[in-house]
Amino acid sequence: MNPLATAAATAAATVAASTTTAASAPGLSINFFWVIVAALNFLVFLALIWRFGFDPIANIMAQRKARIDQGLADAEQARKDRDAGAAERDQAMVQARREAQALVASAQKSAQELRDADIAATREELERLRKKAASDIVAERDRALADLRAQVADLALLAAGKVVGETMTDARQRRLVEEFLADRAVNGEGRTN
């Protein structure tokens, strides 16, 4: 329903009621002058209320609507940013996991290489020690054999000197023993342990 029509009808009813009581006429009479004045008063007050009441309220409502729309747009942008941030975070986590796995693999590879190098060095050291021990054993055996040969030669010369009954010089005895041992080594009759 139109507010102007309602206001005009109300004003007309008010004017009609006042004229009826004032005139005390037996019938209904309408004073159009007062109807028009009341309608004009109503229109003036309606214009003033519209201008100073409804316009500011409408402006406030428009500003509020704009703020709400801006808030909704900001919320939508924040949601998009949050989703993009979550995607970036997930991607960064995947990348970090890859890098961590690469570092672990590299560390394991380095540890394995270091372990292999240590094992190889230990084996080389063991082989060197084994060869040194073997050469020390051979040298000690040769020295012991030389000492044994010298003692056997001395005993053989003493025994031969007692059997023959003549003494020989040390130089001649040594030469004979060395020739004997050399003949035995060349013919393969002597054992060399």
LOVO-986140 format. One record per residue: x, y, z of N, C-alpha, C, O in turn; residue in three letters. Coordinates in pm, whole numbers, plus 32768, in hexadecimal, padded with zeros to 4 digits. Layout:
# LOVO-986140
XYZXYZXYZXYZALA
...
END
This chain:
# LOVO-986140
80547F8B80008000800080008059807C800080C1807C8041MET
803280E37FBA807D815F7FA9807881B18029800B81C8805EASN
80ED81DF805F80EB822C80DB80A682B480CA806882E68127PRO
80B282ED805380708370803D7FD88361803F7F9083B58076LEU
7FAA82F780057F1882E280037EE682C8808F7E7B82F880B5ALA
7F32827C80DC7F0A825F81657F0A82DD81B87EAE82F48207THR
7F71832F81A87F7A83AC81F37F09840A81CD7ECF844D8223ALA
7EE98410814D7E7C8469811F7DF7843A81567DA1848A817DALA
7DE683B581597D68837F818D7D5C839B82227CF083BC8252ALA
7DCA838E826B7DC983A982FA7DAC843B83147D5C845C836CTHR
7DEC849382C87DD6852382D87D45854682B87D08859882FDALA
7D10850A82537C868527822C7C2884F882987BC5853B82B6ALA
7C44848582D37BED8452833C7BF384AC83B67B8D84C383F6ALA
7C6C84E083D77C7D853984487C3185BA84317BEA85EB848ATHR
7C4085F183BA7BFC866E83997B658658839C7B1A86AD83CCVAL
7B3985E9836A7AAA85CE83667A7285C283F37A0485F2840FALA
7ABF8581844B7A90857084D37A8985F6851A7A2C860F8567ALA
7AEC864C85027AEE86CD85467A7D872785137A4187718561SER
7A5F8721849379F28773845E796C8740848C790D878C849CTHR
796586C184A178E6868884CC78C886B3855A785786D7857BTHR
792B86B085AE791486D786387906876C864578B9879B8698THR
794D87B785F879488848860178C5887E85C9788888D78603ALA
789B884A855F78248880851F77A58848855D773B88868559ALA
77B387D585957740879085CE76CE878B856B76588796858ESER
76F4877A84F3768F8772848B765886E68486769F868584A3ALA
75DE86DC846375A3865A845F75E0860283F375CE858983FBPRO
762486348393765A85E4832676F085EF8324772C86378373GLY
772685AB82CD77B785A782BF77DF8612825E77B0861781ECLEU
7839866A828C786986D08231790186CA8231793E86B38299SER
794186DE81BE79D286D781AC7A028760818879CF879E812AILE
7A65879081D37AA4881081B57B2387F181677B8787C3819FASN
7B1D880B80E67B8D87E8808E7C07883F80A97C778812808DPHE
7BF988B380DA7C6B890980F87CC288C881617D3C88C08151PHE
7C84889981CD7CD1885C82367D0A87D3820B7D7487AA823BTRP
7CC7879181B67CF9871381827D79872D81337DDC86E58141VAL
7D76879580E17DEA87B8808E7E5B87E880E97ECE87C380D3ILE
7E3D883A81507EA4886C81AA7EE287F681F67F5C87EF8205VAL
7E90879B82267EC48727826F7F1986D182147F81869F823DALA
7EEB86BF81977F38866F81387FBC86B181198023866E8112ALA
7FBB873681088038877E80ED809487768167810D87628158LEU
805C878581E080AE8775825980ED86EA825D816386DA827CASN
809D8688823F80CF86008240814085EF81DB81A785B381F9PHE
812A862681628191861B80FA821186658121827F86358106LEU
820386D98160827A8725818A82C586D581F5833E86C481EDVAL
827C86A3825882BD865482C182F985D38288836585A882B1PHE
82B18597822882E7851F81E88368853F819D83C784F181A3LEU
836D85B0815883E685D9810E845785F5817084C985CE8158ALA
8438863981E084A08656824384D585D48282854E85C38292LEU
847B857B82A584A584FC82E084F784AD827A855C8470829CILE
84C984B081FD851184688194859D84A1818486008458817DTRP
85A4852881808624856A81688682855981DF86F7853981CBARG
8653856D825786AB856C82CB86A984E9831986FB84D68373PHE
8650849082FA8649841283418669839A82EA86C5834E8306GLY
861C838C827D862D8314822986AD831981D686EE82B281C6PHE
86D3838E81A2874E8398815287CA837281A4881983208176ASP
87DD83A9821C8851837F826B884C82EB828E88B282A5828DPRO
87D482BC82AE87C7822D82CD87E881DA8252882D8174825CILE
87B8820681DE87D781BE8162886C81C3814588A6815F8119ALA
88AC8236815D893D82408149898881E381AA89E6819D8183ASN
895C81E38227899B818B828A898980F9826089E680A98269ILE
891080D7823288F6804E8206894C802C818C897F7FBC8181MET
895C808B813089AF807380B98A41805F80E18A85800680AEALA
8A7180B4813F8AFB80A4816F8B0C801E81B58B717FD981A3GLN
8AAA7FFB82058AB17F7C824C8AB07F0881EA8AFB7EA781FBARG
8A5C7F1281838A577EAA811C8ADD7EA180D58B0E7E3480B8LYS
8B197F1680B88B9C7F1780758C067ED680CF8C5B7E8A809FALA
8C017EF681538C617EB981AF8C4C7E2281B78CAC7DD581BAARG
8BCF7DF981BB8BB27D6981C08BE27D2581418C207CBB8146ILE
8BC67D6580CD8BF67D2D804E8C8E7D26804B8CC87CC3801DASP
8CCF7D91807D8D617D9280838D937D2680E28DF57CE180C4GLN
8D507D1681538D757CAD81B28D667C2381758DBB7BCC8188GLY
8CF97C0F812B8CE77B8E80E78D537B77807E8D887B088071LEU
8D737BE180338DDC7BD67FCD8E627BB980118EB07B657FE2ALA
8E7E7BFE80818EFB7BE680CB8EFE7B5881028F667B1680FFASP
8E8C7B2981358E867AA181698E9E7A3B80FA8EE579D8810DALA
8E647A5580858E7A79FB80138F0D79FB7FEA8F4779927FCCGLU
8F497A737FE88FD87A7E7FC6902D7A388030908F79F5800FGLN
90077A4A80AE90517A07811A9046796F810D90A779278124ALA
8FCE793F80E88FBC78AF80D59015787E806390557816806DARG
901778CC7FF5906C78A67F8490FF78A87FAD914C784E7F8BLYS
912679117FF791B1791A802691D378A680849240786D807CASP
9173788380DC9188781481379199779280EB91F17741810AARG
9143777E8085914E7704803391D377027FE89214769A7FDEASP
91FA77777FB3927B777E7F6B92EE77677FCD935077237FACALA
92E277A080469349778B80AC935376F980D593C076C380E8GLY
92DE76B880E192DE762A8105931F75D98096936C757C80B0ALA
930175FC8019933E75B57FA993D575CC7FA89423756F7F91ALA
93FF76497FC1948F76677FC694D1761C8039953F75E6802AGLU
948D761980AD94C375D3812094D2753E8102953875018122ARG
946B750480C39473747680A094E5745D803E953073FC8049ASP
94F174B77FDD955C74AA7F7A95E574B97FBD964274707F9DGLN
95EF7518801B966D752C8062968D74B280B89701748A80C3ALA
9627747680F5963C73FD8145966D738A80ED96C873408113MET
9630737C8078965A7312801C96EC732A7FF3973D72CD7FF1VAL
970C73A77FD2979573C97FAB97F673B0801F9863737B800BGLN
97CC73D68098982373C1810D9838732C812598A673028148ALA
97CE72DD811297DD724C8123983E721480BB989271C080DAARG
983072438040988C72157FD7991B72387FFB997571E47FF0ARG
993172B5802799B872DF804B99EC728E80C39A61726780C6GLU
99947275812399BD7226819899E27199816E9A467161819DALA
9992715E811599B170D880E59A3570D880979A85707B80A3GLN
9A4A714280489AC8714B7FFD9B3E7157805E9BA7711A804AALA
9B2D71A880C89B9871B7812B9BB2713481739C25710F818BLEU
9B4670EE81979B58706C81DB9B9F700A817F9BFB6FC381A9VAL
9B73700780FF9BB46FAC809F9C476FD1808D9C9D6F7A8087ALA
9C63705380859CED708080769D3F705B80F19DB1702E80E6SER
9D05706F81679D4C704C81E29D656FB681EA9DD16F8A8212ALA
9D006F6781C39D126ED681C49D7E6EAC81619DD06E55817DGLN
9D7C6EED80EC9DE06ECD80869E6C6EF380B99ECB6EA680A9LYS
9E776F6980F59EF86F94812B9F266F36819A9F9B6F1181A1SER
9EC86F1081F19EEB6EB4825D9F186E2D82259F786DF28256ALA
9ED26DFD81BE9EF86D7D81809F826D8981409FD56D2E814CGLN
9F9B6DF980FAA01E6E0D80BBA08B6E148126A0F76DDA8116GLU
A06E6E5B8194A0CF6E658200A0E76DDC823FA1596DB8825DLEU
A07C6D908253A0886D09828BA0DA6CB1822DA1336C688259ARG
A0BD6CB981AAA1076C6A8148A19B6C938147A1F46C3E813EASP
A1B36D178150A23E6D468152A2856D1581D0A2F96CEC81CAALA
A23F6D198243A27A6CE782BFA2976C5282B6A2FF6C2282E2ASP
A2396C08827CA24C6B77826DA2C26B5C8211A3156B06822EILE
A2CA6BA681A2A3396B948144A3BF6BB78188A4226B708177ALA
A3C06C2681D4A43B6C4C821AA4616BE38281A4D76BC28291ALA
A3FE6BAF82C7A41A6B46832AA44F6AC982E6A4AD6A8B8317THR
A4136AA48277A4446A2F822DA4D26A4581FCA52669EB8205ARG
A4ED6ABE81C8A5756ADC819BA5D86AD3820FA6456A9D8202GLU
A5AF6B0B8282A6066B0782F8A61C6A778325A68C6A518348GLU
A5B16A278325A5BF699A8349A61A695082E8A66F69018311LEU
A609696B8267A65E692A8202A6F069558214A74B6903820AGLU
A70469D78230A78D6A088247A7C969C582C3A83C699A82C2ARG
A77869BC832EA7A9697C83A7A7C368E68390A82468AF83C4LEU
A76C68A58342A77F68178323A801680482D5A85067AA82F3ARG
A815685A826FA890684E8220A90B68698276A9716824826ALYS
A90168CF82CFA97268EE8326A98C68798384A9FF6852839ALYS
A91F684183BBA92F67CF8415A96B675883C9A9C3671383FDALA
A93B6742834EA97166D382FFAA0566EB82E2AA56668F82EDALA
AA29676682BDAAB6678182A1AB0A67788320AB7C674B831DSER
AACE67A48393AB1567978413AB2967038436AB9266DB8467ASP
AAC166B3841BAACB66238436AB3765E383DFAB886594840EILE
AB366607835DAB9A65D18301AC2665FD832CAC8365AD832BVAL
AC34667C8351ACB766AE837BACE4666983FBAD5966448408ALA
AC8866578459ACAA661284D6ACCE658084BCAD2C654A84F7GLU
AC8265408462ACA064B5843EAD2A64AC83FDAD796454841EARG
AD456508839FADC96507835DAE39651D83C3AEA264DE83BBASP
AE2265778420AE8765918487AE99651684E0AF0964EF8501ARG
AE2764D88505AE3064608559AE7763F0850CAEC963A78545ALA
AE5763E28489AE9A637C8438AF306399842DAF82633E8434LEU
AF516417841CAFDF643B8412B027641A8495B09663E58495ALA
AFE5643C8506B021641B8587B02E63848597B094635185C6ASP
AFC4633C856EAFC662AB8577B03462708520B07B6215854ALEU
B04262A484A8B0AA6273844DB135628C8489B18F62398483ARG
B141630384C2B1C3632384FDB1E362C48570B2546295857CALA
B17D62A785C4B193624C8633B1AD61BD8601B20461778635GLN
B15E6194859BB172610E8562B1FF61048525B242609F8535VAL
B229616D84E1B2AE616C84A4B31A6162850FB37B61178500ALA
B30861AE857AB36C61A985E5B372611D8622B3DE60E7863CASP
B2FC60E38639B2F8605C8672B3345FF58611B37E5F9B8639LEU
B31260058591B3465FA7852DB3DE5FB28525B4215F4B8518ALA
B4146027852BB4A4603A8524B4EA600185A0B5545FC38596LEU
B4AD60158610B4E75FDD868AB4E75F448685B5475F0086AALEU
B4745F118655B46A5E7F864BB4CE5E4A85E4B5105DE585FDALA
B4DA5E8C8573B5365E5F850BB5C65E6D853CB61A5E17851EALA
B5E35ED58585B66B5EE885B9B68F5E7B861CB7035E528620GLY
B6335E4B8668B64F5DE086C9B65E5D5D8680B6B05D0A86A6LYS
B60D5D498616B6175CCC85CBB69B5CCB857FB6E35C678585VAL
B6BB5D2F853BB7325D3484E8B7AD5D418542B8175D0B8522VAL
B79F5D8285A9B80D5D8F8605B8675E0385E2B8D25E0E861EGLY
B8475E52858DB8995EC7856EB8425F428577B7C95F388560GLU
B8755FAC8594B82A6028859FB83C60798522B8A7607E84E5THR
B7D260B78501B7D5610B848AB7C8619C84B7B79D61BA8526MET
B7ED61F0845EB7E0627E847DB74D62A78470B6FF62698428THR
B72B631084B5B69F633F84B1B67563678426B604634B83FDASP
B6CB63A783DDB6A763D58357B691635F82FDB633635E82ADALA
B6E462FC8306B6D4628682B1B657623A82D8B60F620A8280ARG
B63B62308359B5C361EA8386B54462318353B4E761F08322GLN
B54262AE835EB4CB62FB8332B4B762EA829DB44662D78270ARG
B52062F18250B51662E481BFB4E0625B819BB48B62528143ARG
B50D61F281DAB4DE616B81BEB449615C81DFB3FE611F8193LEU
B42061938251B39361898279B33C61D68218B2D361A481EFVAL
B365624C81F2B315629D8196B30B6259810FB2A0625D80D1GLU
B374621A80DFB36F61D08060B310615B806CB2C4613E800FGLU
B315611880DCB2BC60A580F2B22A60D180F3B1D6609480B1PHE
B20D6139813CB18261698143B153619D80BCB0DF618A8097LEU
B1AC61DF8071B18662137FEEB16A61A07F8FB10C61A77F3FALA
B1BA61347F96B1A160BF7F41B11D607F7F63B0D460527F0BASP
B0FE607A7FE1B080603E800BB00960927FDEAFA2605A7FB7ARG
B01661167FE3AFA8616D7FBAAF9461657F24AF2261687EF6ALA
B000615C7ED5AFF561557E44AFBC60D07E1AAF6A60CB7DBEVAL
AFE360657E57AFB35FDF7E31AF295FC67E65AEE85F677E39ASN
AEFA60157EC1AE7260047EF5AE6B5F9C7F60ADFE5F6F7F83GLY
AED85F757F93AEDA5F0D7FF9AEBA5F498081AE805F0680D7GLU
AEDF5FC48096AEC860028117AE3A603B811DAE02606580B8GLY
AE01603C8195AD7B607581A3AD87610281D1ADD56121822CARG
AD3B615A8193AD3861E581C1ACAA620181EEAC4E6200819DTHR
AC996217826AAC14623182A2AC0962C182C4ABA162ED82F5ASN
END
